[in-house]
Amino acid sequence: MRFITGIKGKFVFFTFLLFLFFCIDSFAQNHTKFRKLDSLLILNQAHTQNDSAKVVILEKVYREYLKQRNIAKFEEYSNQVVTLAQKLKLRNFSAYVFSRRASYFHGKTAILQAEENYYLAIADFDIAKNSAMIAGMYLNLGALYSTLPDYAKCLEVNQKAIAIYEQLGDYPSIASCYTNLSSIYQDLGNQSQSLIYLQMALKIFAGENPKSRGVAVVEELIGSAYFEANLAELEKMDVAPGDRLNQALQHYQKSLKIAEFLDDRNITSSVRKCLGDIYNEMGQNDLALAAYQKATQIGKDLDDQSSYVDCLYALGKFYQKQGDYKNALLLFTDSYKIALESNLLDGKKNAAHGLSDTYEALKDYDKSLSFYKQYVILKDQIFNEEKEKEITRRQMQLDFGLKEKDYLYKQKITDVELQKQVLLAKQQQQQLYLKKQELALSDQEKSLQRLTFLKKQLGLEIGQQMQASKFEQAKLQDKYETSLRDKQISKQEQQIRIDWRIKVYLTIGIAFVLLIASVIYFNQRKTKSLNRVINVQKAELEQLNSVKDKIFSVVSHDMRTPVNALISFIQLLEGGNIEQEKLTRYAATLKNNLTYTSSMMENLLNWAASQMQGFNPYKESLNVHQLVNEVINSVHHHAQAKQITVKNNIAENTVCYADANMLSLIIRNLISNATKFTPRNGLITISEKCLEKELQIAVIDNGIGLSDDQLAHFNNLDYSSTAISTPGTEREKGTGLGLLLCRTFVGLMDGKINADKNHPLGTKFTISLPKELC
């Protein structure tokens, strides 16, 4: 169980848990394995004699009740142990009872009860002459005082613990004291001084076992010291501001490696949350997300609700920053509920603020305002508590400063007094020696010269000793300077390694950015290409829709007239009273209408077929001269009606590669179109021109021709719509589909068609098709 959150909580939890484990382990070595509670109660009732065995039984009973969290029974039986143990002068038993009570109250943050029981335990351990446990109690008191915080008392009890552990040679416990002392400076914002104590603790823990829990905790705390240090503290630590995150990251990773090796889920969860903070500040979102998620997953199954609330809030804040408000809302809600159940004010305040911001982003302003009011209330409540703590904290800082200076001053005085006593002892020894010499001279009636000689000899010896002392001092100075040079060289080598790592990270980062930029660039190109295809398809669909509308308009209008005419003609025939002249005139009119209708239907069916999926031309080698003759014969009666001459000037052996039906329809439509717009006694000529890879077929008339706008419209590559049908020279009708079919079928056969003026009058349509031979 951890008692408070943050860096300070890590110090306290580590120190308290370390010594609690020591207590349980040391006591278990002196007693047999626990029995079940019912067996112990039966044994207690059967054993009526108040002796040491009774104490052991009662001790096992109250420990079993403590495991079951039955505090009332725990206190009842522990009081019996204290009373009987003190009566039998078994002070170790009563001291352990007080120790466990203190640990229980410490865990519940009942400061006064924990402090009282710690001092009761110290008193009984003192009577039992158990120095190790006395030091342990002082160590736990240091952890307790750091939660208040009471820096002066914390420093005092840790100094007492260190003094005892030094006598016992218990260096791991000394390292724990150093860890507690670092927490004092951490709370005061003095990370550089905190780092000194942590490095001293790390040296001891690593010397004992490089993969111990102590190393994992201290590595995490060192990482936090670097992470939370301001510019002034970083300068004292001799760390560049830009290297702060890298230093913290290295120590967090070392801590995580050991914690996972030990399967310590408390440290693993805490370190992963810290790694998430590091990666988040570095902008490495994927790594930050993975670290936060793992920390939350591990913390869910732990007893430390405060740490779990912090993990939920950190992950929610990350999702909120990324714009994932759905996940952020879920995490902030869970964080708020758990903080509410556990009465964690700071957790409730943070979660309420996160919920307010998230609902505001989701435009749910009522809920956003509600949670913001909760945030303000909690903030004011915490602020009022912090004001009281700040007053106490400042007084404690003053007391701590005075006590620290007093401690250092006493330490200096003690060193000076010791040096004076050593010098005084030497002087007294020299004076005694001189007196002995004088007495010997007096007894033997030595001359004054002999006394002078001895004095000079003593002076020479003193001088020799002084020279030897100076020489030793020079050696020490040289050794010190050598050590400084070695440290400087080591520091330079470390800086070179750091610079190399930075270069590697920058290279990887630049490569990663270039890769992302390339992916984005190609995606944009692909998107633009798809947009162009979509726009083309859209235009085609719009054109087809326009053609469809035109076709329906033509069909609905032009089909009605010939059909009505046919019905009227039939009705006249049924009457039988029509004259032969009228009959002939009506029949001719009906024939013209039906001929137009037939042509229109044929063009419509051909156009509809061309728009169907899977409609492909059957291309083969064709004799163009023969095909044109067949077409001329099929439309000869139309030309003959206007006395128009149609000439086939294509050479007899002219060949092209095309679909026979399509080419026939194209030429027929072009000849019909030319006939329509050529006056009586006109001329229509069909000729060819052989090029290297294609054959050009030209249909030329001397009619009224096309305007410039009509030519430009037809020659446009995007021409795909019907035109408004124009009456011929003798008011002949048209569908407007003939040229559209020509354009469509020529395209299907991989050919081209264009229109030009035929000087001085008329129009020239040129079809270009692939050929085999010419």
NORDA-V749388 format. One record per residue. N is the residue number from 1. D_CENTER is the distance of its C-alpha to the mean C-alpha in Angstrom with 1 decimal. Layout:
N:D_CENTER, N:D_CENTER
This chain:
1:30.1, 2:28.5, 3:30.3, 4:28.1, 5:24.5, 6:22.9, 7:24.4, 8:27.8, 9:27.2, 10:26.1, 11:29.4, 12:31.5, 13:30.0, 14:30.4, 15:34.0, 16:35.1, 17:33.8, 18:35.1, 19:38.6, 20:38.6, 21:38.0, 22:40.8, 23:43.1, 24:42.6, 25:42.9, 26:46.1, 27:47.7, 28:47.0, 29:48.9, 30:52.1, 31:52.1, 32:52.1, 33:49.4, 34:49.0, 35:50.9, 36:50.0, 37:50.8, 38:53.8, 39:55.5, 40:55.0, 41:56.5, 42:59.5, 43:59.9, 44:59.8, 45:62.5, 46:64.7, 47:64.5, 48:66.6, 49:67.4, 50:65.5, 51:64.7, 52:61.7, 53:61.1, 54:60.8, 55:58.2, 56:56.1, 57:56.3, 58:55.3, 59:52.4, 60:51.1, 61:51.6, 62:49.7, 63:46.8, 64:46.6, 65:46.6, 66:43.8, 67:41.7, 68:42.5, 69:41.5, 70:45.1, 71:45.4, 72:48.9, 73:50.4, 74:48.4, 75:50.1, 76:53.5, 77:53.6, 78:52.0, 79:54.8, 80:57.4, 81:56.0, 82:56.1, 83:59.7, 84:61.0, 85:59.3, 86:60.6, 87:64.0, 88:64.0, 89:62.6, 90:59.5, 91:57.2, 92:54.4, 93:54.0, 94:54.1, 95:51.7, 96:49.1, 97:49.5, 98:48.8, 99:45.8, 100:44.3, 101:45.0, 102:43.4, 103:40.3, 104:40.2, 105:40.7, 106:38.1, 107:35.5, 108:36.6, 109:36.4, 110:40.2, 111:40.9, 112:44.7, 113:45.4, 114:43.1, 115:44.8, 116:48.3, 117:47.8, 118:46.3, 119:49.5, 120:51.7, 121:50.1, 122:50.7, 123:54.3, 124:55.0, 125:53.2, 126:55.3, 127:58.5, 128:57.3, 129:56.6, 130:53.1, 131:51.5, 132:48.2, 133:47.5, 134:48.7, 135:46.1, 136:43.5, 137:44.4, 138:44.1, 139:40.7, 140:39.6, 141:41.3, 142:39.3, 143:36.1, 144:37.7, 145:38.8, 146:35.4, 147:34.1, 148:36.8, 149:36.4, 150:39.9, 151:39.4, 152:43.1, 153:43.7, 154:40.5, 155:41.8, 156:45.3, 157:44.5, 158:42.2, 159:45.0, 160:47.3, 161:45.0, 162:44.7, 163:48.4, 164:49.0, 165:46.4, 166:47.9, 167:51.3, 168:49.9, 169:47.9, 170:44.7, 171:42.1, 172:39.0, 173:40.1, 174:40.6, 175:37.0, 176:36.0, 177:38.2, 178:36.5, 179:33.2, 180:34.7, 181:36.2, 182:32.8, 183:31.6, 184:34.4, 185:33.3, 186:29.7, 187:30.8, 188:32.9, 189:30.1, 190:31.8, 191:29.0, 192:31.1, 193:33.9, 194:31.6, 195:30.3, 196:33.9, 197:34.6, 198:31.3, 199:32.3, 200:35.7, 201:34.4, 202:32.1, 203:35.2, 204:37.2, 205:34.6, 206:33.7, 207:37.5, 208:38.1, 209:35.2, 210:32.2, 211:30.2, 212:31.3, 213:29.4, 214:30.7, 215:29.0, 216:25.6, 217:26.1, 218:27.4, 219:24.7, 220:22.0, 221:24.3, 222:24.8, 223:21.0, 224:21.0, 225:24.2, 226:22.6, 227:19.4, 228:21.7, 229:24.5, 230:25.7, 231:27.3, 232:30.7, 233:29.6, 234:27.6, 235:30.9, 236:32.8, 237:30.4, 238:31.0, 239:27.3, 240:26.2, 241:23.7, 242:21.5, 243:21.6, 244:20.7, 245:17.0, 246:18.1, 247:20.9, 248:19.0, 249:16.4, 250:19.5, 251:21.2, 252:18.3, 253:18.0, 254:21.8, 255:21.9, 256:19.4, 257:21.5, 258:24.7, 259:23.4, 260:22.4, 261:25.7, 262:27.5, 263:25.5, 264:25.2, 265:22.6, 266:23.0, 267:22.0, 268:19.2, 269:17.6, 270:18.2, 271:16.9, 272:13.6, 273:13.1, 274:14.2, 275:11.9, 276:8.9, 277:10.9, 278:11.6, 279:8.3, 280:7.4, 281:10.9, 282:10.6, 283:8.0, 284:6.1, 285:2.5, 286:3.1, 287:5.5, 288:4.9, 289:4.2, 290:7.0, 291:8.9, 292:9.1, 293:10.2, 294:12.6, 295:14.0, 296:14.7, 297:16.2, 298:18.5, 299:19.4, 300:20.6, 301:23.6, 302:24.5, 303:27.3, 304:25.4, 305:24.5, 306:23.6, 307:20.8, 308:19.6, 309:19.8, 310:17.7, 311:14.9, 312:15.1, 313:15.2, 314:12.2, 315:10.0, 316:12.0, 317:11.6, 318:7.8, 319:8.6, 320:11.6, 321:10.1, 322:8.3, 323:11.8, 324:11.5, 325:14.6, 326:15.9, 327:13.5, 328:13.5, 329:17.3, 330:17.6, 331:15.8, 332:17.8, 333:20.9, 334:20.7, 335:20.1, 336:23.1, 337:25.3, 338:24.9, 339:25.4, 340:28.4, 341:29.9, 342:29.5, 343:30.6, 344:27.7, 345:28.3, 346:25.3, 347:23.0, 348:24.9, 349:24.8, 350:21.0, 351:20.5, 352:23.3, 353:21.8, 354:18.4, 355:20.5, 356:22.7, 357:20.1, 358:18.5, 359:22.0, 360:22.9, 361:20.1, 362:21.5, 363:25.0, 364:26.4, 365:28.1, 366:30.4, 367:27.8, 368:25.9, 369:29.1, 370:30.0, 371:26.9, 372:27.2, 373:30.8, 374:29.6, 375:27.2, 376:30.2, 377:32.5, 378:30.2, 379:29.5, 380:33.3, 381:34.0, 382:31.6, 383:33.0, 384:36.5, 385:35.8, 386:34.0, 387:37.1, 388:39.4, 389:37.2, 390:37.0, 391:40.8, 392:41.0, 393:38.3, 394:40.2, 395:43.4, 396:41.8, 397:40.4, 398:44.0, 399:45.5, 400:43.0, 401:43.7, 402:47.5, 403:47.2, 404:45.1, 405:47.7, 406:50.5, 407:49.0, 408:48.6, 409:52.1, 410:53.6, 411:52.0, 412:53.5, 413:56.9, 414:56.9, 415:56.3, 416:59.1, 417:61.5, 418:61.0, 419:61.7, 420:64.8, 421:66.1, 422:65.6, 423:67.6, 424:70.2, 425:70.6, 426:71.2, 427:73.6, 428:75.6, 429:75.6, 430:77.0, 431:79.5, 432:80.6, 433:81.0, 434:83.1, 435:85.3, 436:85.9, 437:86.9, 438:89.2, 439:90.6, 440:91.2, 441:92.9, 442:95.0, 443:96.0, 444:96.9, 445:98.3, 446:96.1, 447:96.7, 448:94.6, 449:93.6, 450:91.9, 451:89.9, 452:88.9, 453:87.9, 454:85.7, 455:84.0, 456:83.4, 457:82.1, 458:79.7, 459:78.6, 460:77.9, 461:75.9, 462:73.9, 463:73.3, 464:72.3, 465:69.8, 466:68.4, 467:68.1, 468:66.4, 469:64.0, 470:63.3, 471:62.7, 472:60.3, 473:58.5, 474:58.3, 475:56.9, 476:54.2, 477:53.4, 478:53.1, 479:50.9, 480:48.7, 481:48.4, 482:47.6, 483:44.8, 484:43.4, 485:43.6, 486:41.9, 487:39.1, 488:38.8, 489:38.8, 490:36.1, 491:34.0, 492:34.5, 493:33.6, 494:30.3, 495:29.6, 496:30.4, 497:27.9, 498:25.2, 499:26.2, 500:26.0, 501:22.5, 502:21.5, 503:23.2, 504:21.6, 505:18.0, 506:19.2, 507:20.7, 508:17.7, 509:15.6, 510:18.5, 511:18.9, 512:15.3, 513:15.8, 514:19.2, 515:18.0, 516:15.6, 517:18.6, 518:21.0, 519:19.1, 520:19.0, 521:22.6, 522:23.9, 523:22.2, 524:23.9, 525:27.2, 526:27.0, 527:26.4, 528:29.3, 529:31.5, 530:30.8, 531:31.6, 532:34.8, 533:35.8, 534:35.1, 535:37.2, 536:40.0, 537:40.0, 538:40.0, 539:43.0, 540:44.7, 541:44.3, 542:45.6, 543:48.6, 544:49.3, 545:49.2, 546:51.6, 547:53.9, 548:53.8, 549:54.9, 550:57.6, 551:58.8, 552:59.1, 553:60.9, 554:63.3, 555:63.9, 556:64.5, 557:66.9, 558:68.7, 559:69.2, 560:71.0, 561:73.9, 562:75.1, 563:74.8, 564:76.8, 565:79.3, 566:79.7, 567:80.2, 568:82.9, 569:84.6, 570:84.8, 571:86.2, 572:88.9, 573:89.8, 574:90.1, 575:92.6, 576:94.7, 577:96.3, 578:94.4, 579:96.5, 580:95.9, 581:95.1, 582:92.4, 583:91.1, 584:90.8, 585:89.0, 586:86.6, 587:85.9, 588:85.1, 589:82.7, 590:81.1, 591:80.8, 592:79.0, 593:76.5, 594:75.9, 595:75.5, 596:72.9, 597:71.2, 598:71.3, 599:69.8, 600:67.0, 601:66.3, 602:66.2, 603:63.8, 604:61.6, 605:61.5, 606:60.8, 607:58.0, 608:56.5, 609:56.7, 610:54.9, 611:51.9, 612:51.6, 613:48.9, 614:50.4, 615:53.4, 616:54.2, 617:57.4, 618:59.7, 619:60.5, 620:63.7, 621:66.4, 622:68.7, 623:72.0, 624:71.3, 625:75.0, 626:75.9, 627:72.8, 628:73.7, 629:77.3, 630:76.2, 631:74.1, 632:77.0, 633:79.4, 634:77.0, 635:76.9, 636:80.4, 637:81.9, 638:79.4, 639:80.4, 640:84.1, 641:84.0, 642:83.3, 643:85.5, 644:82.4, 645:82.7, 646:79.7, 647:80.0, 648:78.0, 649:78.1, 650:75.6, 651:77.0, 652:78.0, 653:75.8, 654:72.6, 655:69.6, 656:66.0, 657:63.0, 658:62.1, 659:62.4, 660:66.0, 661:65.5, 662:62.8, 663:64.9, 664:68.0, 665:66.2, 666:64.9, 667:68.3, 668:70.0, 669:67.8, 670:68.3, 671:72.1, 672:72.2, 673:70.2, 674:72.7, 675:75.6, 676:74.3, 677:74.1, 678:77.2, 679:80.6, 680:83.8, 681:85.3, 682:81.9, 683:80.5, 684:77.2, 685:76.6, 686:74.1, 687:73.6, 688:71.2, 689:69.9, 690:68.7, 691:65.9, 692:64.4, 693:61.7, 694:62.5, 695:65.4, 696:65.8, 697:67.9, 698:69.2, 699:70.7, 700:72.8, 701:74.9, 702:77.1, 703:76.1, 704:74.7, 705:71.3, 706:67.8, 707:66.7, 708:64.2, 709:61.5, 710:62.2, 711:62.0, 712:58.7, 713:57.2, 714:58.4, 715:57.3, 716:53.8, 717:51.4, 718:49.7, 719:53.0, 720:52.4, 721:54.1, 722:57.6, 723:60.0, 724:62.6, 725:65.7, 726:68.6, 727:72.2, 728:74.3, 729:77.6, 730:79.5, 731:76.8, 732:75.3, 733:72.1, 734:68.8, 735:65.4, 736:63.1, 737:61.5, 738:63.6, 739:61.7, 740:58.3, 741:59.5, 742:60.7, 743:57.4, 744:55.4, 745:57.7, 746:58.0, 747:54.2, 748:54.1, 749:56.6, 750:54.6, 751:57.1, 752:57.5, 753:59.8, 754:60.8, 755:63.6, 756:65.9, 757:69.1, 758:72.4, 759:74.8, 760:77.0, 761:76.0, 762:73.7, 763:70.3, 764:69.1, 765:66.3, 766:65.1, 767:63.3, 768:61.6, 769:61.2, 770:60.6, 771:63.7, 772:64.9, 773:68.3, 774:70.1
